[in-house]
Amino acid sequence: MTTTTALRLEEITPKNLKTALGVRVRPDQEFAVAPVANSLAEAYVRPDSAWPRLIMDGDRAVGFLMAFLDIDWHEDGGSVIRSGLWRLNIAAEEQGRGYGRFAVESVAEELHRRGTRELYVTWHPGDHGPEDFYLALGFRRTGEIAEGETVGVLNLN
């Protein structure tokens, strides 16, 4: 596990775009998370609800995350508004060092700062998926399935 003193999030800018696009998960995890390029395209078309960040350890990019902010969960005009972790890509060679935990904690801090009480996430079930990781961080299954993915929630109070 790494120390958190050198860990930080950086906004995606023209200066670090290539670095962000170079973040790749292990091949056996590619089914579970979209490539960074897809995430940045989604952030471009949803600038009011996407919060993409590069995860840095000193001068090294070790991952990418994207939160979603106040989205219309059911796309029905706003019956349910949620915020949470949309994407988490930890570079294949950087996994197992605490960067994923740092990413989730960083999103939780940002959402709490914005007055949000719950952090949502979805994950693909199955081998090599992130379910055990999210459950170990305190997420609980909601019983919902969204686009074939399990929905989890973490209370931020």
C-alpha positions in Angstrom: 0.0 0.0 0.0 1.2 3.5 -0.8 1.2 6.5 1.3 -1.3 9.2 0.5 1.1 12.2 0.9 2.0 12.2 -2.9 -1.5 11.2 -4.1 -3.7 13.7 -5.7 -6.4 14.2 -8.4 -5.8 16.4 -11.4 -8.3 17.8 -13.8 -7.9 16.5 -17.3 -6.3 19.2 -19.5 -4.6 19.4 -22.9 -1.3 19.0 -21.0 -2.2 15.7 -19.4 -4.7 14.3 -21.9 -2.2 11.8 -23.5 -1.2 10.6 -20.1 -4.9 10.0 -19.2 -5.5 8.2 -22.4 -2.6 5.9 -21.6 -4.1 4.5 -18.4 -5.1 0.9 -19.1 -6.5 -1.8 -16.8 -5.5 -5.5 -17.0 -6.8 -7.3 -20.1 -9.0 -9.5 -17.9 -10.7 -6.4 -16.5 -11.5 -4.7 -19.8 -15.1 -6.2 -19.7 -15.8 -4.3 -16.5 -14.8 -0.7 -17.3 -14.8 1.4 -20.4 -11.5 2.8 -21.7 -10.5 6.3 -20.6 -11.2 7.7 -24.1 -14.8 6.6 -23.9 -15.2 8.2 -20.5 -13.7 11.5 -21.7 -16.1 11.4 -24.7 -19.0 11.0 -22.3 -17.7 13.8 -20.1 -17.5 16.0 -23.1 -21.2 15.5 -23.9 -22.2 15.7 -20.3 -20.1 18.5 -18.8 -22.6 19.4 -16.1 -22.7 15.9 -14.6 -19.3 14.3 -15.3 -16.3 14.9 -13.1 -13.2 13.2 -14.7 -9.9 13.2 -12.9 -6.4 11.7 -13.3 -5.1 9.9 -10.3 -1.5 10.9 -9.7 1.2 9.6 -7.3 3.9 12.2 -7.4 4.6 12.7 -11.1 3.2 9.3 -12.1 -0.3 8.8 -13.5 -1.6 5.6 -11.7 -5.3 5.8 -12.7 -8.4 7.6 -13.8 -11.7 8.2 -12.2 -14.9 9.8 -13.3 -17.8 10.7 -10.9 -21.3 11.5 -11.9 -23.0 14.5 -10.3 -26.7 14.8 -9.7 -27.9 12.7 -12.6 -31.6 11.8 -13.3 -31.1 8.1 -12.5 -34.3 6.9 -14.2 -34.2 9.5 -16.9 -37.8 10.3 -16.2 -37.6 14.0 -15.3 -36.0 13.7 -12.0 -37.9 11.2 -9.7 -34.5 10.0 -8.5 -31.3 12.1 -8.5 -28.0 10.4 -7.7 -24.3 11.0 -7.6 -21.5 8.5 -7.5 -18.5 6.9 -9.1 -19.0 6.3 -12.8 -15.6 5.0 -13.8 -12.5 3.7 -12.1 -9.5 2.7 -14.1 -6.4 1.8 -12.1 -3.4 1.1 -14.4 -2.6 -2.6 -14.6 0.9 -2.3 -13.2 -0.3 0.0 -10.3 -3.1 -2.2 -8.9 -3.0 -3.4 -5.3 -1.3 -0.3 -3.9 -4.2 1.5 -2.4 -5.0 3.8 -5.4 -8.5 2.5 -5.9 -9.3 3.1 -2.2 -7.8 6.6 -2.6 -10.0 7.2 -5.6 -13.2 6.1 -3.9 -12.4 8.2 -0.8 -11.6 11.2 -3.0 -15.0 11.0 -4.7 -16.7 10.5 -1.3 -15.0 13.6 0.0 -16.0 15.6 -3.1 -19.7 14.5 -2.9 -19.8 15.1 0.8 -18.5 18.6 0.2 -21.3 19.1 -2.3 -23.9 18.0 0.3 -24.5 14.5 -1.1 -25.4 11.9 1.4 -24.9 8.7 -0.7 -22.3 7.6 -3.2 -23.5 5.2 -5.8 -21.5 2.8 -8.0 -22.4 0.0 -10.5 -20.3 -3.0 -11.3 -20.3 -6.0 -13.6 -20.7 -9.2 -11.7 -18.3 -12.1 -12.2 -14.7 -13.2 -12.0 -12.1 -10.4 -12.2 -14.8 -7.8 -11.5 -14.7 -5.2 -8.8 -17.5 -6.4 -6.5 -15.2 -7.6 -3.7 -13.3 -4.3 -3.8 -16.5 -2.2 -3.5 -18.0 -4.4 -0.8 -14.8 -4.2 1.2 -15.0 -0.4 1.1 -18.4 -0.5 2.7 -20.7 -0.4 -0.3 -23.9 -2.4 0.0 -25.9 -3.9 -2.8 -29.2 -2.0 -3.3 -30.9 -4.9 -5.0 -31.1 -2.9 -8.3 -29.6 -3.9 -11.6 -28.8 -1.0 -14.0 -27.9 -2.0 -17.6 -26.9 -5.4 -16.4 -24.7 -4.1 -13.6 -25.1 -4.5 -9.8 -25.9 -1.2 -8.1 -24.1 -0.4 -4.8 -24.4 2.5 -2.4 -22.1 3.9 0.3 -23.6 6.1 3.0 -21.6 9.3 3.4 -23.0 10.5 6.8 
